[in-house]
């Protein structure tokens, strides 16, 4: 089965109360437990807002884009095909407060 990456953009989770954040985290952990038991979950992490952008040999601070366009985290799963991965992303609670979730197949490079 191929691997798929969910790129979570524009997360608004930082605007939640501590109680709402705790409920959201519990919901995310339950989804991770379920997809792990199904053999589909690989990894998931939030990303820091700060970073660097390299263009050629020039390094600048960034990324600076509209907050709805910033990648705030990712989820990696195994799925039979793009349709199955898309359905999995639709049920993923990490995307509930996101502006969008992009689903992309990860192609394995041959050694």
N, C-alpha and C positions, 0 to 999 in steps of 0.2 A: 504494500500500500504506500502511496506517495505521502510525503509530508506537505502540510499547508501552514502558511503563516497568516495570522490575523493581525493586521496593523491597525491599532486603535488610535484614532485621531481625535484631538480636541476634547479630551476628557474633562468633564465638569465636576468630577467627584470631589474636587477640592472645595467646592461650595456647599458641601453637605455638613450637617451638624455632626458632632461626635457620635451620637446615637445612630444617625442615618448611615454614617461611615461603617460603624460596627455591623449593622444589619447587612450592608452591601458586602462587606468582607466575608461574613458568614455565608451569604448566598454564593459568592465566588468560590469559597472553599468547598461548598457542597457540590457545585458544578465540576470543580477539579477532581474531587473524589469520585464522582459518577463517571466522568470521562476516563479517569485512570483505571477504574474497574473494568471499563469497556475496552481498554487497551489502546485508546486513542490519544490521550494526553501525553505531551512530551515536555513542554516547559511554558512558563509565563512569567514575565517580570514587568514592573513599571519602569519608565525611563525618566531620568532627570531632565529638567527643562534646559539646563545649561549644556553647552557642547562646543565643538569646533567644526568648521566647514573647511575642507581642503579642496581647492580648485587649482589643478596643476601643481605648482610648488608653493602657492600662497595659502597660508592658514589664517582664517579670520574667526572671530567670535561668532557664535550662532548656535543653532539655527534660529534665524529671526524671520518669522512668518506670522500670518494671522493665527491666533490661538486655535481656531478650528482646524487648521491645517497641520499643526505640530503633531508628530507621532508621540503619544504619551505612554505607550506600552505595546506589548506584543503577546500573542499566544501561539504556540506551535502545537499542531495536532497531526495525527495520521487519519486519513480518510480514503475511502474507495475512489472518490472522484470529486470534481469541483462542486457538483450539486450537493453531495453529502457534506463536504466541508462548509459550504454556504449555509446549509441547514444547521450545522453545529454552531457556526458563528452567530446565527440568528438567535439561538438559545443561550449564548454565552453572556452572563451577567456583566462582564467587564465592558461590554459594548452598550449597556443600558444608558449610561450617562455620557456617551461619546457622540461627537458630531457625526462620525462615520466609522465603519469597520471595513477595511479592505481585505479581501481574501485572495491569497496568491499561492500557487503551487511552487514548491521549492524543487528545482531541478538538481539532481545529483550530478556532479562533474565526475567524469571518468578519470581514473588515475593514469 
